[in-house]
């Protein structure tokens, strides 16, 4: 019985560590509003999500920011899971020259 409990706890922890979140990131500087769907582990740093999305759209990550649909800037120094829980799935990528 203890072995079964330990096994089920291990399986639960493994499933939790494999949990992913999905973001729909729209490039707002393009009039066609292209978007990418990105699935990442919950624990992934959001800076990695920003860099990956910028690379996908072939723009510089260093001169880009991610905001919500309500124009709220997102601090990238947190996990992807935290961003998903606070702001949801739909986000926008903008060049920093348009931030302000």
C-alpha positions as CSV (number, residue, x, y, z in Angstrom):
1,X,0.0,0.0,0.0
2,X,2.8,2.4,0.8
3,X,4.5,1.6,-2.5
4,X,1.3,2.4,-4.3
5,X,1.0,5.7,-2.5
6,X,4.6,6.6,-3.2
7,X,4.1,5.7,-6.9
8,X,1.0,7.8,-7.2
9,X,2.7,10.7,-5.5
10,X,5.6,10.4,-7.8
11,X,3.3,10.3,-10.9
12,X,1.4,13.3,-9.7
13,X,4.6,15.3,-9.1
14,X,5.9,14.3,-12.5
15,X,2.7,15.4,-14.2
16,X,2.8,18.7,-12.3
17,X,6.3,19.4,-13.4
18,X,5.4,18.6,-17.0
19,X,2.5,21.1,-16.9
20,X,2.4,23.5,-19.8
21,X,0.8,26.8,-20.5
22,X,-0.2,28.1,-23.9
23,X,0.0,31.7,-25.1
24,X,-1.4,33.4,-28.2
25,X,1.1,36.2,-29.0
26,X,0.0,38.8,-31.6
27,X,2.5,41.1,-33.3
28,X,0.8,44.4,-33.1
29,X,3.2,46.4,-35.2
30,X,2.1,44.5,-38.3
31,X,-1.3,45.7,-39.7
32,X,-2.2,42.0,-40.6
33,X,-1.9,41.2,-36.8
34,X,-0.1,37.8,-37.3
35,X,0.0,35.6,-34.2
36,X,1.9,32.6,-32.9
37,X,0.6,29.9,-30.5
38,X,3.4,29.0,-28.0
39,X,3.3,26.2,-25.5
40,X,5.9,26.3,-22.7
41,X,6.4,24.6,-19.4
42,X,4.8,26.5,-16.5
43,X,8.2,26.9,-14.8
44,X,9.9,28.4,-17.9
45,X,11.2,32.0,-17.4
46,X,9.0,34.5,-19.2
47,X,12.1,36.1,-20.6
48,X,12.6,32.9,-22.7
49,X,9.0,33.3,-24.0
50,X,9.7,36.9,-25.0
51,X,12.9,35.9,-26.8
52,X,11.3,32.9,-28.5
53,X,8.3,35.0,-29.7
54,X,10.5,37.8,-30.9
55,X,12.7,35.3,-32.9
56,X,9.5,33.7,-34.4
57,X,8.5,37.2,-35.7
58,X,12.0,38.0,-36.7
59,X,12.3,41.1,-34.5
60,X,14.8,42.0,-31.8
61,X,13.8,40.6,-28.3
62,X,16.0,43.3,-26.7
63,X,13.9,46.1,-28.2
64,X,10.5,44.4,-27.7
65,X,7.9,44.1,-24.9
66,X,4.9,41.9,-24.2
67,X,1.7,43.5,-23.0
68,X,-1.8,42.4,-22.3
69,X,-4.8,43.2,-24.5
70,X,-5.6,46.0,-22.0
71,X,-2.2,47.6,-22.7
72,X,-0.7,46.5,-19.4
73,X,3.1,45.8,-19.6
74,X,4.3,42.5,-18.3
75,X,7.4,42.2,-16.2
76,X,9.3,39.3,-17.9
77,X,11.2,38.5,-14.6
78,X,8.7,35.8,-13.6
79,X,7.6,32.3,-14.7
80,X,5.4,31.6,-17.7
81,X,2.9,30.0,-15.3
82,X,2.6,33.2,-13.2
83,X,2.1,35.3,-16.3
84,X,-0.6,32.9,-17.5
85,X,-2.4,33.0,-14.2
86,X,-2.3,36.8,-13.9
87,X,-2.9,37.8,-17.5
88,X,-4.3,34.9,-19.4
89,X,-3.5,33.4,-22.8
90,X,-3.8,36.3,-25.2
91,X,-0.8,38.7,-25.2
92,X,0.7,41.2,-27.6
93,X,4.3,41.7,-28.7
94,X,5.3,45.3,-29.4
95,X,8.5,47.0,-30.5
96,X,9.8,49.2,-27.7
97,X,9.8,52.3,-29.9
98,X,6.0,52.0,-29.6
99,X,6.0,51.7,-25.9
100,X,5.1,54.9,-24.1
